[in-house]
Amino acid sequence: MKLLLYSHFFAPSIGGVESIALSLAAGLTEIRKPSTVTNEREFDVTVVTKTPAGGFDDRTLSFRIIRKPGLVELWRLIRECDLIHIAGPALAPLILGKLAGKPIVVEHHGYQAICPNGQLIHQPEGSMCPGYFQARRYRECLRCEYLHLGNFSNLPSVAFMFPRYWLSQGVARNVAISQHVMARNGLPRSLVIHYGVEPGDLTKRLATQERTTSAGICFGYVGRMVAEKGIPSLLRATRILKDEGHRFAVRLVGDGPERSKLEAIISAERLESYVRSTGYLSGKDLDDAMRDIDVVVMPSICEETAGLAAIEQMMRGRLVIASNIGGLAEVVADAGLRCTPGSPEALAECMASVLRDPSLVDSLGTKARERALKLFARRRMIEEHARLYEAVFAQN
């Protein structure tokens, strides 16, 4: 089957969508037809993206990749394929795929089909959007986007929502990455395929006794430093626990537009002896930093769609404390600790429960690993996509 996988963002860009698209494309090329002796591939995969290669060597990939094609070239690629998989409801491949009469699968990594900013955050109140676009309250969408962008360039982003939403309703299948995303989008012919990651090795940490007799538990945030991640709640929870006399450490691993604001909070609250910001890390430096972290904290205040970072840490057998919101809460479930989003007091109580009983690091870490192996394995993700493509192709 000739599969065209369209992902607006792709390697070397860094992000959850990029990681999953790359993993899926590579995994599909490993599947072989069972009825042949020539080791023929089941899927001939072509990835199309708007992301330039930069210093990335496309020759290392097991599939063909076309970067920044014009409309004429994109039309030719769509005409040549058997099925289109779009990572997010991008208009160009949706429209051209519809005109070419090709079966289309749209995988919804966010809320772009129902929200102009794709995050379901209503900027005027800084709160979760109840679904104004779906309720046809378009004035609220315009007001929200005006505050988001600061000018009237919001008009096209709201206008483009109509064809994006209508076309998503007419595709062969809509794939959601969590039950929460499927319910929020409310699109027909939907199913859930969870993210999948490699099992990897269990995290190597100090034994519980060593932790309690040395510097105490180390909590860590790993990811982008942006407003919707709720990192100030972690810092204010740290202040609460500090005032209560607890001994522990906090690591902030990552970078982003909120970093200077967070460092100002650390200084104002006099948390320098508790909190250290490492900046962006990768490779061995990231591995070394993660070995010091016992518990990963994800204090998001937005409706995370699936929480890929939580899945990755659970797969490594690490305890996750997460906001009880969106797909993040669904991923963690009872294999971690959950708290009220935006509440430093609730987060501090979750952290304190670990400080009072450090054995939770290992017991819930083991439970997290078991849940991840059962629901979020990479092989399962690839196989479920393959079965979906075969079913959709057979029906068209």
N, C-alpha and C positions, 0 to 999 in steps of 0.2 A: 504494500500500500504506500502510495506517495503522500506523505504527510507534510503539510506546511505548518510550522509552529511560529506564530507571530508574537513577538514580545517586544514592546516598544523599548524597554530597558533590558540590557543583557550585559554579560561580561565584556569588558572589565569593570563596568559599573557595579557597585556593591549594594546589595539589598536582598530582601527575602524573595521577591519575585524573580530576580536575576538568578539567585542560587537554585531555586526550584526549577526554573525553565531549563537551566543548564543540566541539572541532574536528570530531569525527565528526558530531554533530548538524547543525552548520552545513554541512558538506560534503555530506551526504546531501540537504539541501534544494536543492542546486545541480544535482542530477541531473535531467534532463528525459526524459520518455518519447520514444523515438525515432520512434514511429509516429503522433505527433499534430502538428498544425500550430498548436495553441493554446499551445505552450510549457508544457504541464502537467507538474507535478512527479511524479517517480517515487515519491517518499516524502513522506507527510504525517507529519511528526515532532512528537511531543509528548514533552517531557522532564519527568519527575517526580522531585522531589528533596525531601529533608528540610532542605535548607539555606535559611535565610531570605534574602530579597533584600538586606537592609541598604540600602546606598546604591546598589546595582547597578540600572541601568535595563533591565528586561527587554524594553522596547519596541525596543531596539537589536538584538534577536536575530531571526533569520530563521525561527524556529520557535516554537511555543507552549510555555510552561513553566508547570507547576503546582507550587507550592511548599507543602510541609507539608500534604498532603491527609490527611483522615481515612480510615479503612478503607472507609466507605461510598463516598466519592468515588473512592478508588483502585479499588474494585471496579467502579464505573461506567466508569472510564477503561479498565480492562482488558477489560471486556465489549465496549467500542466499538472496540478495536484489532484488527488482523489478526495482529500478531506482537509479542512482548515481548523486548526486549534489556535484560538486567540487568547493570550494572557491578559485579560481585561477587555472591556468592550470598546476597542479602538475603532473609530469610524471608518477609516479607509479600507481595511480588510473586510469589515462588516458589509459595507456597501458593495465593494467589488465582488466579494464572495456571493452575495445575494444575486447580483447581476449575472454572475457566471453559473448560477444554479448549483453551487457546491454545498455539500453538507458542512455545517459550521458548529463547532463546539466552543463555547466561551467559558473560560475559567475565571471566576470572580474572586480575585485576591483582595478586593476592597469593595467600596460602595459606589464606584464610578457610574453604575447604571441608574442610581437613584439619588445621587447627590453631586452638585457641581464641584465641590471641593474634594469629593471622594472620601471624606473622613466622618461624615455625619456629625460634625461639630457646628453648632449654631453660633456664629461669631458674636452676634449682639449680646447674648447672655453668657457665652463661653460654656454652654451646656450641650448635652446630647440632643441632637435634632430628633424630634418625634416623627419625622418623615413628611416634611412640608411639600416636597416635590410630588410624592405619590398622592398626597392629599390635594394636589392642584393649588396649593397656596404659593404661587410662584413669586408673589411680591416679597415673601419672607426669604426666598432664595436670592432674589436680587439684593435685598438689604444685607443679607449675610455675606454675599460675594463682594459687595461694595466695601464692607469693613475688612474683608480678607485681603483684597487687592489694593484698596485705597483710592480707587478711581472707577470710572464707568467702563473700563475694559472688561468688566464682568458680564456685559451683555452677551457676547458670543459664547462664553462658557455656559451660561444658562440656556441659551438658544440651542446649543449642540446637545443638550440633555434630551431633547425630544426625540430626535432620530436615534440616539444611543439607546434610550429606553425602549422605543418601539421595535428597533431591530433586535435587541436582546430578547424580546418576547417571541420573536419569530424564528430563532435558531433551532437547530436540531436538538441540542442539549445545552443546559446551563449547569456548570459545575461550580459548586460552592466549596470552600475549603474548611467550612465548619457548619454545624447545624444552625448556629447563630446567624451566619452570613446568609444561608439559604432562607431563613425565616424573615430576616430584615429585607432582603431584596424582593422576595415574593414573586419570583419569576416562574413561568410555566416550564414544564419538562426539566425540572431541577433535580439534582442528586448531589450527595456529598462525597468528595474524595479528600481525605485528610492529607496534609503534608507528610512526607516521609524522609527520614534521614538515615544514614548508615549507623548501625549499632555502635561501632567504635569500641574503644576501651573504657572501662570504668575509671572515673576520676580518682587519681591517687591523692589522698589527703592524709593529714595526720590522724592518728587514732584518737578516739574521743577523750581518753584520759590525758593525752598529750595536749589537746586543745584546751582543756579546762585548767591545766596547770601552767600553761605558757601565757600567750597574749590574749586568750579567749577566742570566742567565735569571730570569724571574719565574714561580714555580709558584703555583697557586691552587686553593683548595677553594671550591666554590660550592654552597650548599644548606643544609639544616637541620642545626643543631648538636645531634645526638642521639647516644646512646652507640653505636648500631649502625653509624654511619658511620665509626667508627675513626679519628677525627681526631687523637687522641693519638699514633697511629703516625706521622702526618705530622710532628708537632712533635718527636718523638724522632728521626726520620730527619733533620730539620733540624739537631738538635744534633750528630748524627754527622758530617754534612757540614760544619758549622761548625768542629768540632774538627779536621777534615782540611784546613781552610784554604780551602775553596771560597768563591767570591763569587757570591751569588744573593739572591733575595728571595722571600718567601712572603706571599700574601694570603689571608685567611680572609673569605669573603663570605657572610654569612648570620647567622642568629640561632637561638636555641633554648635548651632547659634546660641544655645542657652548656657554654654560653658562658663562664660564670664559672669553671668548672673548667678550661677550656682556657686562659683568661687567667692562671690561677694557675700552670699548667704553663709558660707563656711566661715568666712572672716568675721562677719557680724555676730554670729552665734558662738564664736570662739571654739570651733570644732577641729582646728588644725591637728590636734593630737589624736583625733579619732578618725578623721576622713582624709584620704589621699586620692587625688585625681591624677590618673596616669596618662590621660590623652588617648588618642587612637593607637591601638596595638594590633599586630597581626603576627602570624607565624609563631616562632619560638617565644617571642616576647609575650604574646597573648597566652600561650600555653603556660608559661612560667607564672604569669599573673593569676591565671585561673586556679593554679594549684594552691594558692594561698586562700582562695575563697571557699568557704564552707556552704554558704547559703546565697542563692541568687535572688535578688529582690526586683520585682517588676511592678512598680506602683502606678501603672497607667491610669489616666483619667479619661481616656477615650475608649471607644468600643473596638478594642483590638480584634482583628478578624480571625486570627488563629494563634498568634504567639509562637512563631517559628523559633525564636530564641529560647522560649520556655521548653519547647520540644527537644531542642538540642541539649539543653542542660539536664532535662529529665532522662534522656537517653544515656547520659554520662553518669547517672546515678546520683545527681545532685538535688538536694532539697530546694524547692522553689516557693517563695512567698509572692503571691500575685494578687492584684486587685480583682475583686469579684465582679468582673464586668466582661461582657462580650464573649468572643471566642477564646480569650485568654482564660477565663474562668472555666470554660468548657474543656479546654486542653488539660488544665491542672487537676480539676475535679477534686476528689478526696485523696489524691496522691501528693498533695502539698498543703500549704496553708494559704487561706484566702482572707482578704480584708476589704473593708468598705473603701471604694476609690475616693481619693482626695481627702482621706481622714488620717492625719499623722498619728492620732491617738490609737486608732484601730491597728495601724501598721506597727506602732510601737508595742502593742500588746502581743501581736504575732511574733515579733522579734524577741520580746521578753520571754515568751513561752519556750523558745529555743535556748535562750540563755539560762533559764531555770532547769531545763532538761535537755542537755546537749545530745542525748541518745537519739533525739528526733532527727538529727542530721543523717544518721545512718539508717534508722528504721523507715523514715519517709523517703529518703534517697533510694532505698531498695524498692519501695513501692512505686516510686516514680519511674525507675528503670523498667520494672515489670509492665507498667501501663504503656510506656513508650514502645517497648518491644512488641506489645500486642496490637497497638493502634497506629503507630507512627513509623513503621519500618519502611525504608526506601523501596524495597522489593515489592511490597504490597501496593505502594502508590503507583509504581510503574505498571504492574499487572492490572490494576483496576482501570488505568487509563487505556491500556491496550485492549481490554475487553470492551470498554465503552466505544472506542473507535471502530472495532469490528462490528459491534451491534448497530451503530449509526450508519456505517457504510452499507451494511446488509439491507437496511431499511430504505436506502435511497437508490 
